[in-house]
């Protein structure tokens, strides 16, 4: 791959426009602050810390990931984004402001995270990155991992729905009956500044607090708009549309590290007449009782579990990197009287309203 062209300094990223609503530009720093307000930032911070800790371990212990593993992840990254040729890749790097070195460092961290995933807590304890390291790698990690796009989509939906409810939602000046609410928003903003101090210390605190307070206000208007969007009629319609996907299954499940062990557990039940709990006692593997929506099961397992007779043991069922043995205890059609279903329907109604509002009002600046 030929070297990427000279690009702007990474710190300028935070002051670039992520998307616009009406005549207001929302910057990437606003998107980041919104992720902190919504509790979405911690998962990104954890991922970034893991990758940096793994990179430090690899450097100190003289360990390099296998070249073919790095090539596989890099190729998958490019094909997922339709960056087939070197010119496509370089154009993307130029557009995002990243260098080839930034991207390769991200890919390498991703490979190392997978290598040491089973030992991650220990790696973090021994090689925890400094705030400066986190700050230096955050932009590349956020762009390449897709976290920043997800943050922008989430904030865009909330902000656009709030904008529909109150076109002045982004205006800073409020008074009268809104003074008490503004004070509460400022207090929440101050708490968030303290909570994320190691990230926000590089920016003027007064500006950050004002931006956070504005985002907290947008969020308050958004929640009020959600209440307006949700009605019994809209909930029932959502349930009807998703009637099959929202069937609830009560299941007992055991998980095994390999297919042979799971298959042996099934034979113990079907051939030897043992119960799943008998097998659990013999194998020292727990049985987990859970209630799950059909839509939340792996697609390849749904038909078998939906049609299974009550009490029948099924498996091995591949789930992530393990194999499950599952007994369906019962199934329930979705109704509004079920709290789990009602909450699922409420989220679906709100998400649909936010997607529609974003489609109507958000103008994105793609990375």
PEZIDA-V312306 format. One record per run of one state. SS is the DSSP state (~ for helix, > for strand, _ for the rest). FROM is the first residue (numbers start at 1). LEN is the number of residues. If there is no record, write none. Layout:
[[SS;FROM;LEN] [SS;FROM;LEN]]
This chain:
[[_;1;9] [~;10;6] [_;16;1] [>;17;5] [_;22;2] [>;24;4] [~;28;10] [_;38;3] [~;41;21] [_;62;5] [~;67;14] [_;81;5] [~;86;11] [_;97;3] [~;100;16] [_;116;1] [~;117;11] [_;128;3] [~;131;15] [_;146;1] [~;147;19] [_;166;10] [~;176;20] [_;196;1] [~;197;4] [_;201;4] [~;205;25] [_;230;2] [~;232;10] [_;242;6] [>;248;9] [_;257;2] [~;259;12] [_;271;5] [~;276;8] [_;284;4] [>;288;6] [~;294;3] [_;297;2] [~;299;9] [_;308;5] [>;313;7] [_;320;2] [>;322;11] [_;333;6] [~;339;23] [>;362;3] [_;365;3]]
